[in-house]
């Protein structure tokens, strides 16, 4: 017999729409193999908070399969894809045409992706041993990077104050305290097994064991999107190849949904691009703008 279905506080969330009483009855007793994750853990944020749009996280790749009757329609609605959709991805830098207008007031450009290594849980469900093993694997993988991608890994555990302050000043350091990450289980055993890698020029970074096992980031001052994307594409391949060489494992890649992430909103390429721009006088105008 299943546990009673919890009250979903986010009444207008996708969880409220797709986690029905019959599906709860059917799936609430299922426990995933890789991380021991459950549907109750997956929807914890929608149960506890009233401001969720999506409201669900996956604890491992198994979650997307074992709870497919919830995840599939939710993902299809959020991403606007059909039930028979197939993922495509093209990281060919040569196909990028044009660039940001050099006269635009762009201060910096940043592109990131999330990646997760097959065989380990995703951050909401990953076990303590798995998280530590991911970090150990990445220390070896980072050591293999060469050229402009080569750099240093800084574990959060035992981090010297001078190092911490420099990472804060560089706006690189991720911190604890996000309510969604806490309730979803992503900040368990904080800060153990977590850290930040960056190259010498501070233009290529990787966060280890934050919302995803890896957040791979390329960034630089100015608006040269092509250069930022080129470094990102090379970095993703270099990190993936190094992980493969060290462990024999690949990034989680689903034929239908693309690269697997803990949050279904990031499925696909897992990519987000952003710029910081300078808008003189904007703050003086305030709400009138």
C-alpha atoms as one frame of an Amber mdcrd trajectory, in Angstrom:
protein
   0.000   0.000   0.000   1.350   3.457  -0.922   1.852   6.337   1.496  -0.872
   9.003   1.452  -0.443  11.461  -1.382   1.055  14.710  -0.038  -0.659  18.048
  -0.523   0.989  19.938  -3.354   1.347  23.579  -2.320   2.257  24.794  -5.816
  -1.288  24.436  -7.110  -0.530  25.715 -10.607   2.709  23.811 -11.094   3.313
  21.100 -13.658   3.647  18.676 -10.744   0.102  19.514  -9.622  -1.093  18.835
 -13.161   0.693  15.567 -13.805   1.132  13.866 -10.404  -2.397  12.521 -10.176
  -3.806  10.347  -7.391  -3.784   7.198  -9.589  -0.157   7.790 -10.617   0.843
   8.459  -7.003  -0.794   5.168  -6.014   1.120   3.395  -8.775   4.558   5.015
  -8.472   5.020   6.209  -4.884   6.457   2.875  -3.778   9.047   2.723  -6.558
  12.683   3.168  -5.480  15.308   3.800  -8.171  18.324   1.537  -8.429  21.196
   4.016  -8.775  20.382   6.457  -5.973  17.379   5.008  -4.120  15.227   7.937
  -5.221  11.447   8.135  -4.889   8.611  10.172  -6.374   8.100  11.847  -2.982
  11.689  13.112  -3.053  11.304  14.212  -6.675   8.321  16.481  -5.966   9.458
  17.787  -2.568   9.756  21.409  -3.718   6.212  21.495  -5.120   4.946  19.994
  -1.870   6.774  22.436   0.389   6.597  25.681  -1.625   3.739  27.471  -3.376
   5.833  29.244  -6.028   7.056  26.411  -8.260   6.367  26.331 -11.992   7.845
  22.923 -12.710   8.410  21.583  -9.185  10.187  18.288  -9.853  13.776  17.013
  -9.889  15.355  13.704 -10.889  17.642  11.880  -8.470  19.292   9.756 -11.140
  18.833   8.777 -14.777  16.557   5.967 -13.547  14.087   8.583 -12.274  13.236
   9.667 -15.817  12.536   6.034 -16.707  10.899   4.723 -13.526   8.648   7.789
 -13.203   8.205   8.306 -16.946   4.432   8.538 -16.643   4.954  11.763 -14.708
   8.119  13.089 -16.348   7.239  12.473 -20.011   4.096  14.604 -20.307   5.581
  17.241 -17.997   8.745  17.514 -20.125   6.762  17.565 -23.359   4.612  20.438
 -22.140   7.483  22.469 -20.700   9.741  22.101 -23.749   6.972  22.089 -26.323
   8.059  18.803 -27.905   6.098  15.841 -29.173   6.037  12.383 -27.623   8.185
  11.057 -30.478  10.762  13.874 -30.411  14.445  13.036 -30.936  17.283  15.122
 -29.503  19.691  16.854 -31.869  22.768  18.852 -30.936  25.321  20.670 -33.063
  28.459  22.110 -31.463  30.158  23.006 -34.774  31.679  26.438 -34.144  32.185
  27.065 -37.862  28.429  27.360 -38.298  28.199  30.447 -36.114  27.606  33.418
 -38.379  28.166  36.952 -37.167  28.779  38.182 -33.652  27.642  40.808 -31.174
  28.014  44.343 -32.503  31.389  45.523 -31.159  29.852  48.920 -30.335  27.240
  47.328 -28.041  27.864  47.983 -24.311  28.551  44.313 -23.514  30.880  43.907
 -20.543  31.208  40.108 -20.646  29.795  36.982 -22.289  29.147  33.621 -20.616
  27.901  30.282 -21.948  27.469  27.202 -19.772  26.196  23.652 -19.988  25.353
  21.015 -17.408  26.730  17.495 -17.725  26.389  14.357 -15.590  28.448  11.170
 -15.678  26.708   7.861 -16.233  26.732   5.449 -13.291  26.350   8.078 -10.562
  23.236   9.682  -9.102  22.165  13.210  -9.977  22.596  15.850  -7.271  19.149
  15.469  -5.609  19.736  11.747  -5.077  23.472  11.148  -5.343  24.859   9.240
  -2.365  27.731  10.614  -0.310  30.124   7.987  -1.670  29.029   8.654  -5.249
  29.563  12.391  -4.824  33.053  11.883  -3.426  33.845   9.461  -6.251  32.690
  12.020  -8.829  35.007  14.598  -7.306  37.921  12.135  -7.236  37.310  11.271
 -10.879  37.168  14.934 -11.864  40.440  15.737 -10.091  42.111  13.174 -12.366
  40.199  14.357 -15.425  41.109  18.022 -14.876  44.774  17.105 -14.562  44.688
  15.838 -18.147  43.521  19.125 -19.656  46.070  20.927 -21.802  46.757  24.279
 -23.421  44.382  27.140 -22.626  42.040  24.727 -20.820  44.627  23.614 -18.244
  44.207  24.930 -14.730  43.658  24.185 -11.048  40.904  22.491  -9.041  39.853
  24.073  -5.736  37.841  21.812  -3.384  35.368  23.611  -1.132  36.300  21.367
   1.785  39.301  22.829   3.585  39.504  25.826   1.252  41.934  28.483   2.471
  40.363  31.875   3.213  42.602  33.635   0.698  41.480  31.240  -2.029  37.836
  31.566  -1.007  37.986  35.358  -1.067  39.641  35.391  -4.492  36.936  33.111
  -5.897  34.289  35.390  -4.381  35.968  38.461  -5.889  36.042  36.702  -9.275
  32.323  35.851  -8.913  33.169  32.160  -9.363  32.186  30.689  -6.008  28.845
  28.943  -5.672  27.389  28.919  -2.173  24.797  27.086  -0.107  21.426  28.413
   0.968  19.133  28.142  -2.070  15.794  26.862  -0.743  15.091  24.682  -3.781
  18.524  23.048  -3.659  18.126  22.381   0.062  14.626  20.862  -0.084  15.377
  18.833  -3.214  18.357  17.235  -1.463  21.171  18.849  -3.428  22.926  20.401
  -0.432  23.253  17.235   1.655  26.730  16.800   3.210  27.686  20.346   2.235
  30.435  21.203   1.247  32.004  17.750   0.935  32.736  16.497  -2.569  32.276
  19.902  -4.192  34.658  22.336  -5.791  35.592  24.651  -8.643  38.095  24.276
 -11.470  39.314  27.156 -13.596  42.034  27.691 -16.154  44.886  30.163 -15.796
  43.072  32.921 -17.694  39.836  32.370 -15.713  37.896  31.933 -18.948  37.096
  28.214 -18.559  35.472  26.922 -15.368  33.766  23.815 -14.099  31.635  23.570
 -10.978  31.681  20.093  -9.449  28.609  18.671  -7.676  26.394  21.725  -7.545
  22.924  21.414  -9.176  24.487  18.995 -11.647  27.627  16.922 -11.290  29.320
  19.323 -13.716  28.574  22.851 -14.823  31.024  23.599 -17.614  31.417  27.343
 -18.242  33.191  29.497 -20.821  33.366  33.243 -20.275  35.388  36.311 -21.115
  35.209  40.093 -21.175  33.545  41.668 -24.178  31.031  40.297 -26.644  32.955
  37.768 -28.714  30.336  35.006 -28.594  32.133  32.922 -31.186  35.330  32.764
 -29.096  33.373  31.914 -25.958  31.452  29.156 -27.745  34.617  27.800 -29.350
  36.279  27.430 -25.953  33.139  25.881 -24.497  32.852  23.294 -27.275  36.514
  22.373 -26.940  36.203  22.256 -23.164  33.147  19.999 -23.148  34.890  17.563
 -25.483  38.154  17.664 -23.532  36.416  17.070 -20.192  34.251  14.300 -21.666
  37.233  12.596 -23.298  39.235  12.819 -20.065  36.374  11.387 -17.987  36.034
   8.563 -20.501  39.774   7.823 -20.380  39.838   7.790 -16.575  36.613   5.874
 -15.901  35.256   4.388 -19.119  32.031   6.339 -18.524  30.278   8.829 -20.784
  28.038  11.777 -20.047  24.399  10.744 -19.608  22.838  11.207 -23.050  19.281
  10.141 -23.782  18.234   9.700 -27.452  14.955  11.473 -26.754  15.747  14.098
 -24.149  19.418  14.813 -24.804  21.859  15.410 -21.972  20.351  14.360 -18.656
  20.161  16.948 -15.861  18.712  16.971 -12.374  16.119  19.567 -13.411  13.988
  18.607 -16.422  13.920  22.243 -17.561  17.612  21.869 -18.502  17.215  18.753
 -20.640  18.602  18.905 -24.182  21.873  20.710 -24.730  21.691  22.018 -21.165
  23.057  25.288 -22.512  22.459  28.830 -21.327  24.108  31.932 -22.785  24.117
  35.367 -21.187  25.789  38.756 -21.403  26.412  41.498 -18.881  25.694  44.891
 -20.346  26.367  48.426 -19.203  23.302  50.695 -19.206  24.459  54.167 -18.112
  21.843  56.045 -16.131  19.529  53.044 -15.775  19.712  52.993 -11.969  18.896
  56.719 -11.793  15.676  56.168 -13.735  14.565  53.391 -11.392  11.068  51.982
 -11.797  10.224  54.577 -14.429  12.251  52.618 -16.967
